[in-house]
């Protein structure tokens, strides 16, 4: 299990990768971890990544499916985390801390 903490403006977002599962925690969930299916997605952000979904009525479901499929393509949790950091950084999320397998949280410089 690897956890990453991101800062996005005033909002703090935690992403936890446990095997193939990716869970998210924001203030909107009151501290509970939630799968991607439960979080709010911005259509503009999704269209930046997947422009072909512009006219798709099921854009949200398809974006979630593609993300999950992409996660399955990576062999290790570390590879998944590297992808998530790279991908979210494009949208203004700044990684600030990393925690691996229950060890102490390390700040990312």
N, C-alpha and C positions, 0 to 999 in steps of 0.2 A: 504494500500500500504506500502510495506517495501522495502527499497533499501539497498544493501550491496555493499561496494567497496572493491575490491580485488587488491592486488599488485602481479604481476607475472613478476619477473625480473624488467625491466624498464617500462613495460606496466601496465596501470591502467585499470581495467575492472569493470564496474558497472553492477550489476544484480538487476532488479526490479521485485518484485512479487506483482501482483495486482489480487487478487482472484486466478483463475486457470492460469492466463496468466503470463508467465515469459519472460521478455525482457532483452536484453543485450546491453551494450554500450561500445565500445572500440574506440580507436583513429582512427581505419580504417573506421569507419562510420561517422567521422567528428562530433561527438557529438549527433547523432541521435540514439534513442532506436530502436532496431530491434528484431524481434522474432528469436527463435532458427533456424528456417528455413533459415535465411539469413546469419548466421555466418559460419565461416570456422571451420570445424571439422578436427581434426587430426586422421587419420585412426588408428595409433598405440594406441592412447588414447582410441578410441572407442573399439578397440579389447581387451584392458585391461579390460574393463567393460563388453563387450559382445563378448567373444571369438568365439561363434557360428556364428558370422557374417563374419568370415574370407573369405569364398568363395562366399559370397552373393554379387552379382553385385549391389544391391540396399542397401548396408550397411548403407549409410548415411541416407536415408529415413527411414529405419527400426530403426536406433538408435534414430532419432528424435521422431518417433512414440512412442517408448518405454519410452523415457523421459517424453513426454506429458502424457502418460498413468500413469506413476509413480506419476506425480504431481497431477493428479486427485484423486489418492488414499489417499492423505493427506487431512485432514478435514479443517485445518486452514492455513493461510498464514505463521504463525510462524513455523509450522511443515515443510512447504515447504522450508523456509529459513534455518532451522536447517539442513535439508537434503542437500541442495545446499552447505552450508558451509562445511559440513563433506565431501561431494563428491569432491568438487573442491580442498579442502586441500590435498587430496590424490595425486593430480597431480601438487602440488607445488604452488597453488594459496593461498596467505596469506590474510585472511580477515583483513581489517584495519579500517573500519567504517561501521556504521549501522544507518539508518534513518527510523523512523516509522511514517506513516501518516502525513508527512509534518513537523514534529517536528525537532528540531536541530539534526544535525549529531552527533553521539556519537562514539568516538574512541573505537575500540575493543583492549583490552590489551592481 
